[in-house]
Structure formats: C-alpha cells, structure tokens
Amino acid sequence: MRGSFSFISARRFRWLPLLLGVISLATVLALGFSPAPASAVTARHYTDLEFPPLRDIQIPDYERYELPNGLVVYLMEDHELPLVTGSATFRTGERLVSGDQIGLGEIMGDAMRLGGTTTYPADALNLALEQRAAAVETSVDVDSGAATFNTLTEDLTDVFTIFADVVQRPAFAPERIDFVKNQYRGAIQRRNDNPDDIASREFRKLVYGASSPYARTYEYRTLDNIAREDIQTFYQASVRPDQTILAIAGDIDPEQIKLQIAEQFGNWQAAPDAPTLPPVPMAEQAQAGLFMVDQPQLSQSYVQIGHIAGQRNAPDYVEMAVMNEVLNGFGGRLFNEVRSRQGLAYVVYAFWAARYDYDGIFIGGGQTSSDTTVPFIESVEREIDAIRQAPVSDEELKRAQDSVLNSFVFNFQSPEQSLSRLVRYEYYGYPQDFVFQFREAVANTTAEAVQAAAQKHLKPEDLVVLVVGNSADIDPALSTLNPEQTVTNVDITIPAPEA
C-alpha cells in the first residue's frame, strides 16, 4: 500500500515540487509572513513527563463466511481512505518440498506473479497494474504462501479481476522462471558477503540440523532439479480454494464485494487429480556445543547463542514473552550489564522466539570486538542463567509487563493489521480471541511464574554457541569457555554448480 500511494501522489500531484521550488524565503517575507520566534523551553526530567494511556485494543467489526468450494473469506470495512487491500493466504510453504528440490516453493511463489497469467502475459499484467497505480504480489515463505493486492477504490473491480486471475491461472512463463532461478543463483554467490547473514544462517543449521526444512538452504544443484512441471505440480497442490483464506479490508461495500468474490472465486475448484502436500514436519534440536566460522578479514565477532524453543500455544508463552522484555531493551538486563556496565558490545540481545506450529529458537548474541569475544559470551550466558536462578524484581516485572502490553497495541493500528492477525490465528488454528487472552495473562503474570518458565525452557546444557570472526584475534580462545568441548569449525564453502 505504501508504494502504490507514493506512486499515486507522484502521478496526481507532480506539480507540487515545481510550486514549492519557486516559493523563496523572500517571497514568504514579502507576503507578510515571518518565522515565529523560538520560545524557551525548560527541560524536564523524563520521570516528570506525563503521557495519556494507550488506547485499548479493539478489533473492528468484520465478517467471516465460506464459499461452497471451501474458500474462507474475511471482510472488514474502513472508509478513511479510498484504498482497498486484500490477501489470499495459502496453506503451503517451502518446508513442504523435498530435500533435492529446495527452493521449489519460493520459486513458485515468485513465478506465480512474474510469469503472468493465461489472460495477461507478464508485460501486459505489469502495464495494467501500473496504469492504475496498483500492485499484485505473490510469495511463498517457510510455512505459508500468499497473494496480495492493493488499489484505489475506483479501480477495485479491474484490479480484483487481475488478482483473481493471478491466483487461479498463472502461466509460469518459462523465461520468467529462468529469470527467477538466475536471481537465486546470484543470491547463492553472494550469501557469504555479510557476516551477520552467515551467523543467522549457520546458527539455524546447527540448531535444527542442516537438512531440516527449517534451516536448509537452496544450492545450485537443487535449483537445477526444479523444472517448470515441478512448479506447476507444487502450485496445484498448494493453491486451491479449500486451502485458502481470502481477506479484504478498506473502502469496500460489503454486498458489492461479495458479488465480486462470488463471480471471481465461486467457480474455482481444485484440479480433480491435484496432488496433496505432505504433513507439516517436526522441528527438533540437532546438537549443542561450540562452533566457529573463521573469517580472517573481520575485526569483530558476530555471536549467536541459543537452542530450540517452543510454540506460541505453550501454556507459559506469556511468561516467556515477559522474560524477553526483562532481558532486552534499554532498561533490560543485557543492555544494562553487558553493554552499559561492562562495555562489551553495542548490540546485545536474547529472546525466546516461539513459532505458531513448530518449535522456534531461543537466541541470544550480538557483535563484539575479537579480543572481547569470550568475555562477551560468558556475560550473556550468566544473564541467561541468572534469570533462571531467582525471581525478577517487582520493578523489572512491571517494566516488562508494560513494555509487552504497550508495544502489542501497535500491532492493531489499522484495520489491515487487525485483519491480518485474525487470518493468522485462523491459519494456525488459534482462537480468534487469542490476543485478548494474551493481554489478560500478561497483566496477571507473576515473578515466580516467569522464573518457573525460564527454568523450564532455558537449558544451558543445550546451548549452541556460534562465532563468526577472526579466530587468530580471539584471545582468550573459544576453547576456554568449556575445556571439555571441542570447538568445531563450520565450513561455509559454496558448492560449485555442476557442469
């Protein structure tokens, strides 16, 4: 929506820069205007500042219904601006492709839009959207797929027709598939350019296992194994009405949009011989220990520390969310101790990142100088262990609760955000009032409950410690962290493409 609105502004108000450019300061003064004198403002201590309470979370009125073909539909009106946004969420994901075709899901998600449709070739599709300052995009992530659109209200009928065409009749033009695959090959070539990216990628491989659907990476070999027919087959298994949630929000007339939905999607049916997707794979921790990616050109270390975590439907998810705030942020323990008091790092963090339907990761770390790598890791591990050993203080608990509740409000600033949250809960099978259950539980949690959750979920013996840096400059050596553990070197060499 942001991109399309800026395009609209440029198209319809392109005379503004010219007008502003000719209004000089002299012109302003000649018209009798003068800058207001600066008024003296007495600085106040931050504890003296008063702010009104944040508004309560309110889900705008919405309607949910289903078509006979199984398509689930959500509608939410918002007439503040003449704009409409929509999405179709597909029950699919890159995690569902075979290990010898890694990248198939993501390529299908890209080519579904870039390859045009049987009605609109790719260039004609781009032109039709550009003329209306609208957008239609598609993608496949690890655990879901999506098609989205945004448009001015006056163009809704045309853009929604194009959107439905992209969803139901993608052409998967061969030359566009080749274009996407070449982009992916370029990404493989560049994937070791950024040490932060190396740390994130290799840490997931160490925790989940390199072959896990939640950590694996596509290679030249797996891209070469993907043919257009494979993309079409995966599309047929993934994009079908009984596996899709359609959500539309904005300046809509509910009765009119229902007619358009019935017209565009009412006759949509899965192919009679459509293949089925495999079940959602489990996530398990593969190993623990000390690991090193040696990068002699670096002057600092990129550190990640953690192990497998849990899901958002865990009974003590709320307590772990509060624990995250105790550890993090400008008033958190890691900032105060590791960054401010010891001066070991500018960036430091540790949080329990639960997922909706598979186990996430508890991950800590940051960046530090090569010669402070070991003290940095020791300090972070001490804070992780300390929150297990004693209840947090009343002050810490109150700050963490307020932080969680206050930041959570900003997930519901617009109808589009609220509707997206409702779709997400339906997609993963969470109750529609999960947000209100979460908010109430945060307000009622205790320091003892936070400690109990930390003791249950934080496991020092399972920590994977990964350092991306210059091993020659790390003094003391990583091996001093645990003399009983061997520091394992991680090979990040990119396999060459086959001849």
Secondary structure by P-SEA (a helix, b strand, c coil): caaaaaaaaaacccaaaaaaaaccaaaaaaaccccccbbbbbbbcccccccccccccccccccccccccbbbbbbbbbccccbbbbbbbcccccccccccccaaaaaaaaaccccccccccaaaaaaaaaaacbbbbbbcccccccccccccccaaaaaaaaaaaaaccccccaaaaaaaaaaaaaaaaaccccaaaaaaaaaaaaaaccccccbbbbcaaaaaaccaaaaaaaaaaccccccbbbbbbccccaaaaaaaaaaaccccccccbbbbbccbbbbbbccbbbbbbccccccccbbbbbcbbbcccccaaaaaaaaaaaacccccccccccccccccccccccccccccccbbbbcbbbbbcccaaaaaaaaaaaaaaaaacccccaaaaaaaaaaaaaaaaaccccaaaaaaaaaaaaaaccccaaaaaaaaaaacccaaaaaaaaaaccccccbbbbbbccccccccccccccccccbbbbbcccccccc
